[in-house]
Amino acid sequence: MLLKVFRFNPESRESRYDTFNIHDQPGLTVLGALFEAQRDYDSSLAFRYSCRGAVCGTCAMLINKVPRLACRTQVGPLLRGEEKIELSHPPMGDLTVLWDTGREILVEPLPNLPVIKDLVVDMGPFFSFYRQIEPVLRLSGESPEQELLMRPEAVKKLEEYTSCILCGACFGACPVDEKNPRYFGPAALAKLFRFHIDPREPADSYRLSLADLPDGWWACEFHDNCRKVCPKGVPPIRAIGKAREEIKRRRKAEQESET
């Protein structure tokens, strides 16, 4: 099989696509193919990886025009046309590049983020929004002397969003992030909602207010790309929709109390 990889030279600011002939074998992942290309053809090929077990989120990149984790994406199913993900307004990257879907795998950097070198992007903008939502538990009252217990149903609600590994795939797939660099992004908003519904936090609107902005909750257009590409099944648009509804209810209640 052939691996077609986007290359970017930060010194010359020039980009190109290189094609590598990779030995296909059962269970070969895109990350494994990148290792082979780096080892056998070009040691300067740059990409990120860490755990190789779909836990750290480091190896998120655009694979056949869909943001995926390279460590869990197998070459065989891609070449057979399996595991297709239909995206609304897909992140196309370079529209001029062509590849043979039956024998080539196209690998490009994660969209909506500055490219540093080859497949390595600057995750700074992504994590700046994450820090902006203050991702630290705000305990209600004084610090406890023992563990805080939660009911199983509360834990189940939280688990819908705590699985996020901050890989940035949703950020790269989001059409709103593509056109609005000020948008918080799906991951940050899903994490913000996770803290809002945590029963150990004060039952107030502080968390909701952090993103009650034109570029926060209200910028989402509900394309659903974020949920489709999330390797852990986190549904950011569900959190965003619930946050919007709660903000509307709170505003309505405030208006009625004033009249």
VOTI-498476 format. One line per 5 residues: number of its first residue (from 1); for each residue x, y, z of N, C-alpha, C, O. Coordinates in steps of 0.001 Angstrom, whole numbers. Atoms other than C-alpha are relative to their C-alpha. Layout:
// VOTI-498476
NUM> X,Y,Z,X,Y,Z,X,Y,Z,X,Y,Z ~ ...
// end
This chain:
// VOTI-498476
1> 837,-1183,0,0,0,0,885,1250,0,2068,1184,333 ~ -734,-1253,71,1034,3633,-446,-505,961,1070,-1708,1082,1301 ~ 319,-983,-1024,1136,6244,2285,359,1382,-552,1529,1687,-785 ~ -209,-1340,542,695,9781,990,-73,998,1151,-1121,1165,1774 ~ -124,-813,-1216,1876,12258,3633,288,1458,-325,1134,1770,-1164
6> -250,-1439,127,1702,16032,3854,1315,355,688,1573,-78,1811 ~ -1270,-447,-563,5105,17615,4431,38,1528,14,-415,2179,-927 ~ -132,-1452,-113,5816,21151,5627,1350,340,609,1709,-149,1680 ~ -1310,-446,-467,9215,22786,5996,-155,1357,659,-445,2334,-32 ~ 195,-1281,-692,9047,25523,8660,1016,1071,-377,759,2260,-188
11> -1026,-979,374,12239,27166,7378,-311,650,-1346,-227,1870,-1485 ~ 310,-542,1323,11266,27553,3734,-1473,371,-146,-1851,1080,-1079 ~ 1451,-202,43,7505,27638,4482,-627,-686,-1211,-1719,-313,-1639 ~ 507,722,1157,7045,25249,1573,-639,-1321,446,-224,-1928,1433 ~ 678,1261,-304,4725,22248,1584,-66,-868,-1251,23,-374,-2375
16> 90,954,1098,4411,19124,-548,-617,-1291,553,-916,-1392,1743 ~ 460,1319,-421,3154,15548,-449,1036,-1036,-428,1458,-1062,-1584 ~ -916,1096,301,5509,12566,-239,-764,-1317,72,-1649,-1486,910 ~ 651,1310,17,4442,9015,-1064,1009,-1085,346,2103,-1134,-215 ~ -874,1074,-458,5939,5979,680,-658,-1357,-258,-1858,-1528,-42
21> 488,1357,230,5582,2323,-265,146,-798,1295,1260,-1084,1735 ~ 2,647,-1316,4604,526,2946,-412,-1463,-134,-1289,-1798,-931 ~ 335,1426,0,4485,-3219,3583,-1295,-219,788,-1301,-154,2017 ~ 1297,220,-646,824,-3912,4313,-1,-1345,715,547,-2333,225 ~ 112,1233,-769,87,-6501,6954,-1213,105,907,-1634,1214,1238
26> 1198,-33,-846,-2896,-7483,9115,243,792,1287,1249,597,1970 ~ -91,-776,-1224,-3483,-5034,11940,868,1232,-90,1019,1948,900 ~ -847,-1180,144,-1186,-2351,10539,-822,1270,188,-1860,1446,-450 ~ 670,-1273,-221,-2213,1066,11819,682,1099,-802,1788,920,-1311 ~ -594,-1140,688,-1609,4439,10226,1251,454,744,2233,853,119
31> -1192,-361,-763,805,5196,13055,1139,-966,-299,2288,-546,-441 ~ -1021,977,354,2657,1967,12308,587,260,-1375,1788,96,-1587 ~ -471,-327,1346,2862,2960,8650,903,1227,24,1888,1287,-712 ~ -842,-1193,-123,4278,6357,9637,1362,-358,592,2385,191,183 ~ -1267,461,-571,6917,4629,11751,875,-646,-1082,2083,-413,-1138
36> -750,678,1054,7920,2496,8766,551,1018,-1005,1688,899,-1462 ~ -460,-1032,933,8110,5546,6491,1162,784,589,2111,1129,-116 ~ -1077,-744,-670,10269,7352,9039,1265,-835,109,2373,-327,-61 ~ -1151,890,-192,12512,4347,9624,691,-357,-1322,1919,-367,-1406 ~ -567,543,1243,12975,3158,6041,220,1028,-1105,996,782,-2029
41> -84,-955,1105,12613,6279,3912,517,1380,397,1431,1901,-241 ~ -358,-1381,-329,12921,9631,5671,-90,215,1509,-1180,342,2068 ~ -34,-152,-1462,14020,10036,9285,-449,1382,455,-688,1587,1645 ~ 419,-1356,-376,13030,13728,9191,-1517,148,75,-2015,1193,493 ~ 1456,-56,-53,9317,12897,8919,-451,230,1443,-94,-534,2340
46> 383,-395,-1358,7695,14580,11938,-1482,-275,256,-2346,103,-536 ~ 1374,234,-454,4568,13410,13762,37,-264,1500,1086,-599,2050 ~ 66,204,-1454,3404,13091,17368,-634,-1350,317,-1506,-1834,-405 ~ 618,1206,-534,2612,9944,19316,479,-158,1437,1467,456,1840 ~ -459,263,-1365,2857,8709,22878,-434,-1392,449,370,-2324,429
51> 411,1249,-641,756,5916,24371,-187,-1159,-969,0,-2317,-594 ~ 287,1014,1018,-83,4043,21142,-1176,-892,395,-1324,-2001,-119 ~ 1145,782,-447,-3240,2864,22905,-1300,771,23,-2228,388,735 ~ 1224,-808,105,-5854,5532,22053,-431,569,1343,-1622,652,1643 ~ 291,-566,-1315,-5586,7059,25520,510,1440,128,-149,2287,733
56> -607,-1338,-183,-3300,10104,25262,-537,1037,-971,-527,2227,-657 ~ 528,-941,979,-4834,11664,22136,1046,737,-804,703,1621,-1589 ~ -1081,-753,631,-1444,12817,20872,37,-139,-1517,426,804,-2206 ~ -203,274,1426,-1597,11253,17394,-1209,329,-866,-1363,-256,-1938 ~ 1133,-395,831,-4799,12894,16127,503,722,-1245,1342,1618,-1158
61> -383,-624,1266,-4427,13848,12474,-1105,-251,-1019,-2044,-999,-748 ~ 1004,150,1048,-6426,14064,9246,373,-1200,-870,1377,-1174,-1582 ~ -259,1236,737,-6606,10588,7703,-1125,-219,-998,-2279,-402,-609 ~ 1018,70,1051,-8415,10317,4370,-1093,1047,218,-2283,776,55 ~ 867,-1167,-168,-9935,13734,5130,-942,-87,1201,-1940,630,1259
66> 789,105,-1230,-11352,12667,8518,950,26,1191,1906,-749,1209 ~ -850,8,-1192,-9772,13549,11905,-145,-1324,749,-1249,-1718,1126 ~ -5,1282,-690,-8794,10268,13554,1279,-131,824,2211,657,662 ~ -1225,346,-703,-6251,8791,15968,778,-988,-867,255,-2037,-1243 ~ -810,858,866,-3430,7279,13923,286,-1351,645,452,-2349,-57
71> -371,1237,-676,-2714,4650,16579,-1107,-1042,4,-836,-2228,191 ~ 1103,970,-23,-6169,3061,16400,-648,-177,-1371,-1547,-1002,-1532 ~ 570,84,1341,-6933,3572,12705,795,-1005,-823,1963,-768,-1130 ~ -687,1042,749,-6066,418,10778,-71,253,-1503,-1078,727,-2028 ~ -133,-237,1423,-4912,579,7182,-969,-862,-809,-1605,-367,-1740
76> 826,937,758,-6826,-2497,5958,-1431,473,-210,-1881,569,-1351 ~ 1379,-466,164,-10365,-1260,6662,-120,1272,-837,-1082,1432,-1588 ~ 44,-1218,797,-9556,2136,5155,103,-309,-1489,-648,239,-2296 ~ -175,355,1401,-8352,598,1908,-1211,-751,-557,-1497,-676,-1752 ~ 1195,733,436,-11463,-1606,1783,-1252,871,-9,-2339,408,-356
81> 1140,-912,2,-13693,1439,2156,-899,-149,1201,-2044,304,1178 ~ 785,193,-1217,-14876,462,5635,231,1174,971,1100,2018,752 ~ -129,-1008,-1062,-15309,2672,8732,-96,1426,-552,631,2323,-124 ~ 184,-1338,552,-16498,5622,6672,-733,890,993,-1631,441,1705 ~ 650,-994,-847,-17490,8757,8548,-428,1158,-891,415,1853,-1459
86> 525,-1078,832,-19740,11201,6703,-90,1273,835,-824,1327,1822 ~ -38,-1245,-744,-19046,14732,7884,-756,1099,-722,-789,1149,-1952 ~ 637,-1189,543,-21048,17902,7406,1073,1057,-214,1797,1394,723 ~ -1060,-965,320,-18801,20447,5669,1344,-552,477,1967,24,1368 ~ -1230,659,-474,-15778,18130,6037,1232,883,-127,1325,1697,-1046
91> -1262,-755,73,-12330,19609,6767,859,-549,-1125,1499,-1588,-960 ~ -633,556,1190,-10812,19167,3338,1499,256,-83,2201,-447,-810 ~ -1423,-298,112,-7387,20710,3871,319,480,-1409,-343,1384,-1919 ~ -388,-341,1367,-5686,20945,469,-991,-639,-977,-1019,-1860,-1136 ~ 1024,505,904,-8505,20630,-2057,570,-549,-1296,-118,-1263,-2025
96> -590,417,1275,-6094,19992,-4922,625,-1390,59,901,-1989,-981 ~ -685,1287,-110,-4561,16804,-3558,-951,-1144,-369,-2110,-1156,46 ~ 764,1176,398,-5781,13543,-5094,713,-1252,497,1940,-1278,596 ~ -613,1261,-409,-5230,9992,-3878,-909,-1159,-404,-2129,-1015,-479 ~ 709,1207,398,-6243,6504,-4931,-499,-687,1268,282,-1311,1987
101> 543,512,-1263,-8581,5417,-2125,113,-1510,125,6,-2044,1228 ~ -107,1449,-56,-8145,1754,-3066,1381,-505,332,1546,-1666,707 ~ -1366,461,-273,-4381,1662,-2596,851,1030,742,2009,763,1062 ~ -747,-1043,-704,-3349,4900,-878,-736,449,1259,-1966,461,1307 ~ 530,-647,-1204,-3837,6366,2599,554,1418,24,1767,1622,-31
106> -410,-1404,-27,-3768,10161,2733,62,477,1447,-912,356,2190 ~ -183,-462,-1376,-2370,11643,5953,426,1471,-16,1409,1840,-659 ~ -254,-1435,-64,-2445,15374,6716,-106,476,1446,-652,-237,2289 ~ 83,-509,-1382,-2120,17552,9845,-1432,336,393,-2282,582,-464 ~ 1320,-326,-526,-5128,18222,12056,-393,1412,-425,374,2350,-208
111> 419,-1326,471,-7111,21130,10564,-280,986,1136,-394,607,2302 ~ 375,-1107,-886,-7872,24486,12213,1054,346,1042,773,1072,1996 ~ -1096,-299,-902,-4499,24611,13976,1254,283,-834,1424,-324,-1891 ~ -1213,-312,760,-1148,26110,12825,914,-1225,-114,1110,-1958,855 ~ -916,1122,214,1234,23557,11308,1413,418,373,1907,1447,-88
116> -1378,-262,-416,4672,23440,12930,976,-669,-969,1884,-30,-1499 ~ -839,747,944,6282,20733,10801,-712,-1295,-382,-1137,-2057,487 ~ 642,1212,506,4803,17985,8630,-1373,-215,644,-2304,546,384 ~ 1286,326,-619,2016,16410,10731,-139,562,1415,-1132,302,2095 ~ 8,-571,-1357,2849,18300,13937,-651,1378,-33,-195,2269,-749
121> 698,-1284,-57,433,21132,14738,191,641,1374,533,-28,2349 ~ -78,-750,-1252,474,23823,17415,-1339,-136,717,-2342,423,273 ~ 1229,211,-770,-2114,22741,20003,-295,1154,947,-1252,1091,1719 ~ 171,-1140,-887,-1773,26087,21788,-1389,594,-25,-1975,775,1043 ~ 1354,-562,33,-5093,27564,20552,-1038,-923,631,-1930,-466,1345
126> 941,967,-566,-6953,24378,21484,41,28,1524,-1003,83,2174 ~ -115,35,-1451,-5592,24334,25033,-235,1362,649,-528,1430,1843 ~ 314,-1318,-565,-6018,28086,25490,-1491,85,321,-1873,657,1341 ~ 1437,24,-281,-9789,27581,25227,-308,-952,1151,-1206,-701,1955 ~ 195,953,-1091,-9541,24590,27538,321,654,1343,-416,467,2311
131> -345,-693,-1246,-7791,26695,30197,-1020,1084,331,-1262,1386,1500 ~ 956,-1084,-204,-10353,29436,29708,-1250,-456,735,-1896,351,1405 ~ 1207,483,-678,-13164,27233,31014,295,-461,1431,-581,-1010,2099 ~ -398,305,-1391,-11241,26689,34303,-303,-1462,343,-1192,-1733,1151 ~ 298,1427,-155,-11118,22861,34201,478,-601,1327,1179,-1612,1352
136> -347,481,-1342,-10686,22419,37952,-1266,16,846,-2045,967,781 ~ 1217,123,-801,-13373,21287,40375,-106,1133,1018,848,1410,1745 ~ 320,-1026,-1002,-14959,24100,42447,-881,-663,1059,-2070,-888,835 ~ 765,684,-1028,-16026,22450,45664,-1026,929,630,-759,2111,844 ~ 1052,-759,-675,-19269,23597,47260,246,-54,1503,152,-1120,2112
141> -272,-42,-1424,-18437,24727,50784,1462,-239,315,2319,-119,-561 ~ -1371,210,-440,-15316,23940,52783,545,-1334,-510,-210,-2227,-895 ~ -626,1232,449,-12827,21264,51832,-445,-1159,891,-402,-1041,2115 ~ 510,1133,-798,-14200,17872,52939,1126,-741,711,2280,-702,285 ~ -969,802,-739,-12455,15668,55459,-11,-1453,-473,828,-2250,-55
146> 50,1335,580,-13462,12539,53537,-511,107,-1434,-905,1182,-1887 ~ 387,-42,1402,-14346,11571,50000,-1450,435,-168,-2299,182,687 ~ 1358,-429,328,-17413,13095,48382,-675,-1090,-825,-206,-1446,-1905 ~ 704,1081,681,-19879,10407,47388,-1001,565,-1002,-1600,1615,-771 ~ 983,-387,1004,-22040,10650,44265,-923,-1177,-281,-523,-2339,-204
151> 954,1042,351,-25147,8760,43310,350,-573,-1371,882,156,-2208 ~ -349,636,1275,-24723,6287,40405,-545,745,-1212,127,828,-2240 ~ 566,-691,1152,-27055,8269,38152,771,1284,-319,872,1675,-1482 ~ -810,-1196,227,-24929,11405,38639,1323,-360,-666,1796,344,-1558 ~ -1250,469,602,-21771,9477,37814,-220,-348,-1470,630,-65,-2313
156> 302,379,1382,-23429,8138,34660,-105,1228,-899,354,1207,-2042 ~ 121,-1234,785,-24253,11662,33489,1373,612,-264,1640,1113,-1356 ~ -1336,-561,162,-20678,12791,34074,833,-806,-977,1591,-246,-1769 ~ -823,874,838,-19162,9790,32316,-225,231,-1483,616,-138,-2303 ~ 265,-293,1407,-20771,10918,29075,1024,986,-551,1285,1020,-1754
161> -939,-1040,430,-18225,13757,29000,1418,-170,562,2361,407,21 ~ -1332,147,-599,-15313,12677,31210,939,-869,-830,2142,-901,-572 ~ -844,868,826,-14065,10241,28568,894,772,-961,1792,184,-1565 ~ -780,-826,931,-12612,13134,26520,1489,-105,310,1902,42,1461 ~ -1450,118,-180,-8853,12652,25961,740,1219,-563,1966,1211,-669
166> -597,-1259,468,-8274,16180,24570,909,-208,-1211,1984,385,-1306 ~ -801,262,1198,-7011,14862,21242,-124,1108,-1033,765,1286,-1866 ~ 199,-1092,940,-8447,17819,19319,-669,-413,-1295,-831,417,-2190 ~ 650,451,1237,-10163,15689,16658,-1273,796,-263,-1546,1172,-1404 ~ 1238,-762,161,-13448,17505,17274,296,1432,-445,-434,2002,-1256
171> -414,-1355,357,-11665,20862,17007,367,52,-1485,31,1008,-2185 ~ -398,52,1399,-10215,19834,13659,-1153,-271,-944,-1084,87,-2120 ~ 1139,345,848,-13572,18588,12359,-1074,1075,-13,-1992,1016,-831 ~ 1084,-973,-188,-15635,21609,13416,39,1115,-1055,1031,1839,-1138 ~ 50,-1074,987,-16696,23947,10575,-2,1389,628,472,2348,18
176> 20,-1301,-665,-17253,26751,13096,1406,410,416,1780,1575,277 ~ -1388,-300,-352,-13675,26511,14375,799,388,-1237,1737,1180,-1149 ~ -703,-315,1240,-12540,26660,10748,-170,1461,-390,772,2096,-865 ~ 263,-1371,434,-14181,30028,10125,56,1021,1132,121,2222,871 ~ -21,-913,-1135,-14127,31506,13642,1079,-417,997,836,-1288,1832
181> -1095,380,-900,-10767,31311,15469,-253,358,1463,529,-21,2334 ~ 327,-374,-1383,-12426,32765,18591,-974,-979,661,-1232,-896,1862 ~ 960,972,-530,-14889,29901,18996,687,-941,981,1775,-1449,708 ~ -573,843,-1044,-14270,27887,22166,324,-1411,-493,1333,-2005,-114 ~ -209,1352,518,-14605,24617,20314,-775,-1045,790,-1108,-824,1954
186> 824,1037,-634,-16496,21388,21106,583,-578,1278,-146,-770,2251 ~ -598,658,-1170,-14017,19870,23575,-94,873,1244,-481,396,2311 ~ 29,-909,-1151,-13789,22923,25837,-1422,162,529,-1639,180,1741 ~ 1384,-185,-439,-17560,23389,25899,-564,-1260,647,-1322,-1179,1613 ~ 455,1249,-614,-18209,19718,26630,593,-161,1397,-86,-605,2323
191> -644,88,-1309,-15709,19832,29475,-614,1006,968,-787,709,2150 ~ 627,-1019,-842,-17276,23038,30789,-1348,-491,521,-1667,-301,1695 ~ 1296,520,-423,-20701,21402,30874,170,-1135,996,-645,-1296,1904 ~ -275,1086,-940,-19203,18396,32642,171,523,1416,-324,-81,2367 ~ -171,-579,-1334,-18155,20629,35538,-1300,632,494,-1588,614,1691
196> 1259,-630,-399,-21488,22442,35520,-960,-1014,625,-1650,-689,1592 ~ 942,997,-514,-23442,19219,36127,593,-858,1117,-76,-1755,1629 ~ -622,769,-1079,-20991,17859,38698,-666,376,1330,-627,1545,1714 ~ 726,-307,-1245,-22992,17588,41984,907,491,1125,412,993,2134 ~ -919,-472,-1042,-19863,18420,44000,268,1495,-120,855,2099,778
201> -183,-1433,203,-19841,21943,42572,-1225,771,492,-2299,190,649 ~ 1160,-812,-399,-22072,24833,43710,-1084,-28,-1074,-781,-25,-2267 ~ 1123,48,939,-25521,24729,42113,-338,1410,-470,-1401,1943,-152 ~ 219,-1354,502,-25171,28085,40389,250,39,-1509,445,-996,-2146 ~ -153,-156,1448,-24776,29477,36879,1406,446,-393,1627,868,-1528
206> -1346,-506,291,-21074,30340,37126,617,-684,-1217,1148,-14,-2103 ~ -600,729,1117,-19925,27610,34745,-659,386,-1321,27,603,-2320 ~ 701,-367,1220,-22606,28447,32198,409,1393,-474,514,1642,-1675 ~ -325,-1382,350,-21644,32125,32326,1361,122,-679,1594,1071,-1428 ~ -1340,-73,592,-18046,31373,31307,-34,-57,-1527,847,482,-2196
211> 106,110,1455,-19208,30551,27784,-1295,622,-526,-1694,370,-1663 ~ 1220,-685,437,-22369,32663,27646,400,1221,-823,170,2366,-434 ~ -586,-1014,874,-20787,34617,24818,-295,-358,-1453,-604,-1512,-1753 ~ 226,304,1414,-21216,34935,21038,937,-1086,-537,566,-1832,-1443 ~ -967,999,457,-18102,32761,20599,18,-1230,889,882,-2095,743
216> 91,1150,-889,-19129,30299,23302,-1144,-917,-392,-1200,-1412,-1518 ~ 1127,893,259,-22330,28261,23608,-740,361,-1294,-1185,-518,-2033 ~ 893,-464,1059,-24086,30397,20995,609,-45,-1396,-87,233,-2373 ~ -638,56,1319,-21576,29957,18162,-189,-1356,-681,-29,-1466,-1896 ~ 150,1351,569,-22248,26235,17676,-1127,-26,-1030,-2191,553,-813
221> 997,134,1064,-24131,25405,14473,-540,-1429,-101,-1290,-1743,-1025 ~ 520,1367,-112,-24818,21751,15420,215,-834,-1273,-701,-1504,-1749 ~ -331,841,1141,-23063,20131,12474,162,-1462,415,-24,-2363,-402 ~ -151,1350,-560,-22407,17083,14709,1284,-698,-431,1458,-1883,-146 ~ -1284,602,353,-18934,16487,13244,775,-421,1236,1465,-1440,1231
226> -759,258,-1223,-17520,16611,16778,-309,-1373,572,602,-2118,934 ~ 398,1302,-542,-19498,13600,17973,438,-1140,-915,865,-2195,-447 ~ -316,1056,963,-18853,11627,14784,1477,-392,33,1805,-1565,-144 ~ -1433,315,48,-15051,11880,14992,592,-306,1370,1731,-767,1452 ~ -565,222,-1335,-14632,11595,18767,338,-1477,194,-549,-2322,69
231> -378,1410,-181,-12669,8374,19443,-585,-628,1256,-537,-1846,1424 ~ 570,507,-1243,-14377,8070,22826,-1509,186,79,-2124,-98,1107 ~ 1455,-118,41,-17935,8852,21775,-588,1142,799,-1772,1103,1133 ~ 516,-1150,-746,-18259,12154,23636,-886,847,-925,-488,1134,-2054 ~ 908,-792,842,-21251,14199,22329,-29,1481,395,-935,1890,1122
236> -14,-1413,-403,-20319,17899,22680,-1276,755,-339,-1703,1616,430 ~ 1184,-785,375,-23401,19128,20818,-1158,-240,966,-2022,622,1124 ~ 1042,258,-996,-25623,17468,23425,215,903,1207,-740,1460,1748 ~ -311,-888,-1118,-23848,19405,26172,-324,1448,-355,-893,2182,453 ~ 251,-1371,430,-24056,22628,24174,-1494,286,-59,-1948,1341,385
241> 1447,-178,78,-27761,22151,23487,-633,109,1374,-1507,949,1587 ~ 553,-43,-1360,-28517,21457,27166,386,1304,701,-419,1883,1430 ~ -444,-1252,-614,-26452,24472,28257,-829,1165,-521,-1244,2027,254 ~ 811,-1073,575,-28332,26741,25876,-1398,21,602,-1909,1078,970 ~ 1351,85,-541,-31694,25502,27117,-47,455,1451,-985,1139,1861
246> -6,-411,-1406,-30733,25995,30746,190,1504,133,-437,2141,979 ~ -201,-1460,-36,-29483,29522,30086,-1303,710,-346,-1658,1701,293 ~ 1280,-605,380,-32771,30343,28366,-1011,-92,1134,-1736,868,1395 ~ 932,163,-1117,-34770,28929,31302,330,956,1143,-557,1561,1747 ~ -414,-903,-1074,-32727,30909,33801,-342,1447,-331,-792,2192,539
251> 313,-1368,398,-33174,34124,31832,-1503,264,75,-1939,1327,516 ~ 1455,-148,-47,-36904,33563,31520,-481,117,1440,-1348,936,1746 ~ 385,-49,-1413,-37206,32906,35261,360,1343,624,-394,1888,1431 ~ -443,-1302,-523,-35244,36074,36026,-942,1115,-483,-1286,2017,282 ~ 895,-1015,546,-37490,38134,33736,-1362,-61,679,-1968,967,981
256> 1334,143,-652,-40656,36709,35300,56,472,1429,-924,1027,1926 ~ -106,-433,-1388,-39363,37412,38809,62,1518,134,-267,2070,1184 ~ -124,-1454,-26,-38752,41054,37900,-1312,693,-313,-1488,1876,-20 ~ 1291,-603,361,-42288,41596,36620,-1062,-230,1068,-2200,215,914
// end
